[in-house]
Amino acid sequence: MSQQSARGRARVPSPGSRRLVNALAAIVVGIVVLVLWQIVGSRVSPIAMSYPTAVFKEALALIGDGSLGAAFLSSISSFVPAYLLAIVVGVPVGLVVGRYRLVEAGFGPYITAGYATPLVALIPLFIVWFGTGYTVKVAVVFTLTVFPILINTWRGVQAVPRTLIEVGESFGASQAEIMRKIIVPGTMPHIMTGLRLGVGRAVIGMVIAEFFTAVTGLGGIIINAGNSFDTARMFVPVIVVLLFGIILTWLVGLAERRLAPWHAAMSGGR
């Protein structure tokens, strides 16, 4: 039995090898997609579809004249403060709503309704309130981002085992100590999931805000290229937004492994 268990343990791949295999799988899939896109796109009208080499040429042109860098900086100037504000508001409110039943009974239905509301339809109202400049972009990104963070934190508090809270209370821990030492660590995986979902919503909100308000940033390039039927140029900011979202999601996952390392161990290290 010991020899069989030793052989079984020997066959278990190390975390480093798993990450290498995952990276290679992603690279292979990406290459296949690019090749298929190049083959299909080069045989279709450039008005309807572009292809990687044409997109790459347009990206070099946009980088060369500085317009892509300026558009990216313009976009993230509203993304960063709005996303951070959504964390600052969503996490504490989610902890309070999940911890206290009376607060949940009072505010829970409205939070759920706000999450289910098509917030994009409220952008004209936001323009009336905040104008068409920087403030309305921050407001749109914040509104789209705060709800997934808040709701995941709220549900995470409710997922903390009641027995752990009772143990803390039996040892005379105050409500603040229970929140800080039991509920927040137990909720951390859910909070990080909310942050990961919030990244996607924030990126979408960033681009949508630029569509409906002052046409600037990466959304402005997409709108202007689409109006002139320049699909190759239009794909450049789309790919930049895609890569930006992937990198941010990876960073949130990295933060989760640092802040809640036990979660990965309990879930099989996935």
PEQUISUL-V435495 format. One record per residue. RES is the residue in one small letter. PSI is psi in radians with two decimals (NA if undefined). BURIAL is b if it has 16 or more other ideal C-beta (glycine too) atoms within 10 Angstrom, else e. D_FIRST is the distance of its C-alpha to the first C-alpha in Angstrom with 1 decimal. Layout:
res:RES psi:PSI burial:BURIAL d_first:D_FIRST
res:RES psi:PSI burial:BURIAL d_first:D_FIRST
This chain:
res:m psi:-0.69 burial:e d_first:0.0
res:s psi:-0.66 burial:e d_first:3.8
res:q psi:-0.69 burial:e d_first:5.5
res:q psi:-0.73 burial:e d_first:5.1
res:s psi:-0.62 burial:e d_first:6.1
res:a psi:-0.72 burial:e d_first:8.5
res:r psi:-0.63 burial:e d_first:9.9
res:g psi:-0.69 burial:e d_first:10.4
res:r psi:-0.55 burial:e d_first:12.2
res:a psi:-0.48 burial:e d_first:14.1
res:r psi:-0.17 burial:e d_first:15.5
res:v psi:2.11 burial:e d_first:16.9
res:p psi:2.61 burial:e d_first:20.6
res:s psi:2.77 burial:e d_first:22.5
res:p psi:-0.63 burial:e d_first:25.4
res:g psi:-0.74 burial:e d_first:27.8
res:s psi:-0.62 burial:e d_first:26.7
res:r psi:-0.74 burial:e d_first:26.8
res:r psi:-0.66 burial:e d_first:30.3
res:l psi:-0.77 burial:e d_first:31.3
res:v psi:-0.73 burial:e d_first:30.2
res:n psi:-0.72 burial:e d_first:32.0
res:a psi:-0.74 burial:e d_first:35.1
res:l psi:-0.68 burial:e d_first:35.2
res:a psi:-0.74 burial:e d_first:34.9
res:a psi:-0.69 burial:e d_first:37.8
res:i psi:-0.77 burial:e d_first:39.8
res:v psi:-0.80 burial:e d_first:39.4
res:v psi:-0.72 burial:e d_first:40.4
res:g psi:-0.73 burial:e d_first:43.3
res:i psi:-0.76 burial:e d_first:44.6
res:v psi:-0.77 burial:e d_first:44.5
res:v psi:-0.76 burial:e d_first:46.4
res:l psi:-0.70 burial:e d_first:49.0
res:v psi:-0.80 burial:e d_first:49.5
res:l psi:-0.71 burial:e d_first:50.0
res:w psi:-0.71 burial:b d_first:52.3
res:q psi:-0.75 burial:e d_first:54.3
res:i psi:-0.85 burial:e d_first:54.8
res:v psi:-0.79 burial:e d_first:55.8
res:g psi:-0.60 burial:b d_first:57.7
res:s psi:-0.25 burial:e d_first:59.8
res:r psi:0.05 burial:e d_first:61.0
res:v psi:2.73 burial:e d_first:62.1
res:s psi:2.35 burial:e d_first:65.2
res:p psi:-0.30 burial:e d_first:64.8
res:i psi:-0.60 burial:e d_first:66.2
res:a psi:-0.54 burial:e d_first:63.3
res:m psi:2.56 burial:b d_first:60.4
res:s psi:-2.96 burial:b d_first:59.8
res:y psi:2.81 burial:b d_first:57.2
res:p psi:-0.73 burial:b d_first:55.1
res:t psi:-0.66 burial:e d_first:57.5
res:a psi:-0.68 burial:b d_first:60.5
res:v psi:-0.71 burial:b d_first:58.6
res:f psi:-0.70 burial:e d_first:57.7
res:k psi:-0.74 burial:e d_first:61.4
res:e psi:-0.63 burial:b d_first:62.5
res:a psi:-0.73 burial:b d_first:59.9
res:l psi:-0.68 burial:e d_first:61.3
res:a psi:-0.74 burial:e d_first:64.8
res:l psi:-0.61 burial:b d_first:63.9
res:i psi:-0.68 burial:e d_first:62.2
res:g psi:-0.69 burial:e d_first:65.2
res:d psi:0.02 burial:e d_first:67.8
res:g psi:-0.03 burial:e d_first:65.7
res:s psi:-0.58 burial:b d_first:65.8
res:l psi:-0.77 burial:b d_first:62.0
res:g psi:-0.73 burial:e d_first:61.3
res:a psi:-0.68 burial:e d_first:64.1
res:a psi:-0.70 burial:b d_first:62.9
res:f psi:-0.77 burial:b d_first:59.4
res:l psi:-0.67 burial:e d_first:60.6
res:s psi:-0.68 burial:b d_first:62.9
res:s psi:-0.82 burial:b d_first:60.1
res:i psi:-0.27 burial:e d_first:57.6
res:s psi:-0.45 burial:b d_first:60.5
res:s psi:-0.50 burial:b d_first:60.3
res:f psi:-0.87 burial:b d_first:56.6
res:v psi:-0.94 burial:e d_first:55.5
res:p psi:-0.62 burial:e d_first:57.6
res:a psi:-0.72 burial:b d_first:57.1
res:y psi:-0.76 burial:b d_first:53.3
res:l psi:-0.70 burial:e d_first:53.3
res:l psi:-0.66 burial:b d_first:55.8
res:a psi:-0.65 burial:b d_first:53.6
res:i psi:-0.81 burial:b d_first:50.7
res:v psi:-0.62 burial:e d_first:53.0
res:v psi:-0.81 burial:e d_first:54.3
res:g psi:-0.74 burial:b d_first:51.4
res:v psi:-0.92 burial:b d_first:48.7
res:p psi:-0.72 burial:e d_first:50.9
res:v psi:-0.71 burial:b d_first:52.5
res:g psi:-0.67 burial:b d_first:49.1
res:l psi:-0.76 burial:b d_first:47.8
res:v psi:-0.78 burial:b d_first:51.0
res:v psi:-0.71 burial:b d_first:51.1
res:g psi:-0.45 burial:b d_first:47.5
res:r psi:-0.64 burial:b d_first:47.9
res:y psi:2.11 burial:e d_first:51.2
res:r psi:-0.65 burial:e d_first:51.8
res:l psi:-0.72 burial:e d_first:55.6
res:v psi:-0.71 burial:e d_first:55.4
res:e psi:-0.72 burial:b d_first:53.0
res:a psi:-0.61 burial:e d_first:55.4
res:g psi:-0.75 burial:e d_first:58.3
res:f psi:-0.34 burial:b d_first:57.0
res:g psi:-0.87 burial:e d_first:53.9
res:p psi:-0.61 burial:e d_first:55.9
res:y psi:-0.59 burial:e d_first:58.0
res:i psi:-0.78 burial:b d_first:55.0
res:t psi:-0.71 burial:e d_first:53.4
res:a psi:-0.68 burial:e d_first:56.8
res:g psi:-0.66 burial:e d_first:57.2
res:y psi:-0.61 burial:e d_first:53.8
res:a psi:-0.25 burial:e d_first:54.8
res:t psi:2.36 burial:e d_first:58.3
res:p psi:1.55 burial:e d_first:59.0
res:l psi:-0.38 burial:b d_first:59.8
res:v psi:-0.56 burial:b d_first:61.1
res:a psi:-0.28 burial:e d_first:64.0
res:l psi:-0.05 burial:e d_first:65.0
res:i psi:-0.72 burial:b d_first:65.6
res:p psi:-0.63 burial:e d_first:69.3
res:l psi:-0.67 burial:e d_first:69.6
res:f psi:-0.66 burial:b d_first:67.8
res:i psi:-0.67 burial:b d_first:70.3
res:v psi:-0.70 burial:e d_first:73.1
res:w psi:-0.80 burial:e d_first:71.6
res:f psi:-0.04 burial:b d_first:70.5
res:g psi:-2.80 burial:e d_first:72.4
res:t psi:0.27 burial:e d_first:71.0
res:g psi:-2.55 burial:e d_first:69.9
res:y psi:-0.71 burial:b d_first:67.0
res:t psi:-0.72 burial:e d_first:66.7
res:v psi:-0.58 burial:b d_first:66.2
res:k psi:-0.77 burial:b d_first:63.3
res:v psi:-0.72 burial:b d_first:61.5
res:a psi:-0.73 burial:b d_first:62.2
res:v psi:-0.84 burial:b d_first:60.8
res:v psi:-0.76 burial:b d_first:57.6
res:f psi:-0.80 burial:b d_first:57.1
res:t psi:-0.68 burial:b d_first:57.8
res:l psi:-0.45 burial:b d_first:55.3
res:t psi:-0.58 burial:b d_first:52.6
res:v psi:-0.57 burial:b d_first:52.8
res:f psi:-0.81 burial:b d_first:51.9
res:p psi:-0.61 burial:b d_first:48.3
res:i psi:-0.81 burial:b d_first:47.6
res:l psi:-0.82 burial:b d_first:49.3
res:i psi:-0.69 burial:b d_first:47.6
res:n psi:-0.67 burial:b d_first:44.1
res:t psi:-0.77 burial:b d_first:44.6
res:w psi:-0.89 burial:b d_first:46.1
res:r psi:-0.54 burial:b d_first:43.2
res:g psi:-0.67 burial:b d_first:40.8
res:v psi:-0.71 burial:b d_first:42.5
res:q psi:-0.32 burial:e d_first:42.2
res:a psi:-0.18 burial:e d_first:38.4
res:v psi:2.24 burial:b d_first:37.9
res:p psi:2.31 burial:e d_first:36.4
res:r psi:-0.54 burial:e d_first:39.3
res:t psi:-0.62 burial:e d_first:37.2
res:l psi:-0.71 burial:e d_first:37.1
res:i psi:-0.68 burial:b d_first:40.9
res:e psi:-0.63 burial:e d_first:41.4
res:v psi:-0.76 burial:e d_first:39.4
res:g psi:-0.73 burial:b d_first:41.7
res:e psi:-0.65 burial:e d_first:44.7
res:s psi:-0.45 burial:e d_first:43.7
res:f psi:0.16 burial:e d_first:43.6
res:g psi:0.37 burial:e d_first:47.1
res:a psi:2.45 burial:b d_first:46.4
res:s psi:2.93 burial:e d_first:49.3
res:q psi:-0.64 burial:e d_first:49.3
res:a psi:-0.70 burial:e d_first:49.5
res:e psi:-0.67 burial:e d_first:46.5
res:i psi:-0.74 burial:b d_first:44.5
res:m psi:-0.78 burial:b d_first:45.5
res:r psi:-0.67 burial:e d_first:44.8
res:k psi:-0.29 burial:e d_first:41.5
res:i psi:-0.97 burial:b d_first:39.8
res:i psi:-0.83 burial:b d_first:41.4
res:v psi:-0.84 burial:b d_first:41.9
res:p psi:-0.67 burial:e d_first:38.4
res:g psi:-0.45 burial:b d_first:37.0
res:t psi:-0.20 burial:b d_first:39.4
res:m psi:-0.77 burial:b d_first:38.9
res:p psi:-0.66 burial:b d_first:36.6
res:h psi:-0.66 burial:b d_first:39.3
res:i psi:-0.78 burial:b d_first:42.0
res:m psi:-0.60 burial:b d_first:40.5
res:t psi:-0.73 burial:b d_first:40.2
res:g psi:-0.70 burial:b d_first:43.9
res:l psi:-0.65 burial:b d_first:44.8
res:r psi:-0.75 burial:b d_first:43.0
res:l psi:-0.62 burial:b d_first:44.9
res:g psi:-0.54 burial:b d_first:48.0
res:v psi:-0.83 burial:b d_first:47.9
res:g psi:-0.75 burial:e d_first:48.4
res:r psi:-0.67 burial:b d_first:51.1
res:a psi:-0.71 burial:b d_first:52.8
res:v psi:-0.75 burial:b d_first:52.9
res:i psi:-0.78 burial:b d_first:54.4
res:g psi:-0.63 burial:b d_first:56.9
res:m psi:-0.81 burial:b d_first:57.9
res:v psi:-0.74 burial:b d_first:58.9
res:i psi:-0.71 burial:b d_first:60.4
res:a psi:-0.64 burial:b d_first:62.5
res:e psi:-0.42 burial:b d_first:63.9
res:f psi:-0.75 burial:e d_first:64.8
res:f psi:-0.35 burial:b d_first:66.8
res:t psi:-2.55 burial:b d_first:68.4
res:a psi:2.19 burial:b d_first:69.8
res:v psi:1.56 burial:e d_first:68.5
res:t psi:3.12 burial:b d_first:66.8
res:g psi:-2.81 burial:b d_first:63.4
res:l psi:-0.64 burial:b d_first:60.9
res:g psi:-0.59 burial:b d_first:62.0
res:g psi:-0.70 burial:b d_first:65.6
res:i psi:-0.73 burial:b d_first:64.6
res:i psi:-0.81 burial:b d_first:62.9
res:i psi:-0.86 burial:b d_first:66.0
res:n psi:-0.70 burial:e d_first:68.5
res:a psi:-0.67 burial:b d_first:66.5
res:g psi:-0.66 burial:e d_first:66.2
res:n psi:-0.50 burial:e d_first:69.9
res:s psi:0.16 burial:e d_first:70.7
res:f psi:0.56 burial:e d_first:68.1
res:d psi:1.47 burial:b d_first:66.5
res:t psi:-0.59 burial:b d_first:62.9
res:a psi:-0.80 burial:b d_first:61.6
res:r psi:-0.62 burial:b d_first:62.8
res:m psi:-0.59 burial:b d_first:61.6
res:f psi:-0.40 burial:b d_first:58.0
res:v psi:-0.98 burial:b d_first:58.0
res:p psi:-0.52 burial:b d_first:57.9
res:v psi:-0.77 burial:e d_first:55.6
res:i psi:-0.64 burial:e d_first:53.0
res:v psi:-0.78 burial:b d_first:53.7
res:v psi:-0.71 burial:b d_first:53.1
res:l psi:-0.86 burial:e d_first:49.9
res:l psi:-0.66 burial:e d_first:48.5
res:f psi:-0.77 burial:b d_first:49.8
res:g psi:-0.69 burial:b d_first:47.8
res:i psi:-0.78 burial:e d_first:44.6
res:i psi:-0.76 burial:e d_first:44.9
res:l psi:-0.71 burial:b d_first:45.7
res:t psi:-0.69 burial:b d_first:42.8
res:w psi:-0.70 burial:e d_first:40.5
res:l psi:-0.68 burial:e d_first:42.1
res:v psi:-0.71 burial:b d_first:41.5
res:g psi:-0.67 burial:e d_first:37.8
res:l psi:-0.73 burial:e d_first:37.7
res:a psi:-0.64 burial:e d_first:39.5
res:e psi:-0.71 burial:b d_first:37.0
res:r psi:-0.46 burial:e d_first:34.1
res:r psi:-0.70 burial:e d_first:36.1
res:l psi:-0.51 burial:e d_first:37.4
res:a psi:1.13 burial:b d_first:34.4
res:p psi:-0.45 burial:e d_first:31.2
res:w psi:-0.44 burial:e d_first:29.2
res:h psi:-0.77 burial:e d_first:30.1
res:a psi:-0.67 burial:e d_first:28.5
res:a psi:-0.72 burial:e d_first:25.2
res:m psi:-0.47 burial:e d_first:25.3
res:s psi:0.26 burial:e d_first:26.3
res:g psi:0.21 burial:e d_first:23.4
res:g psi:0.29 burial:e d_first:25.5
res:r psi:NA burial:e d_first:27.8
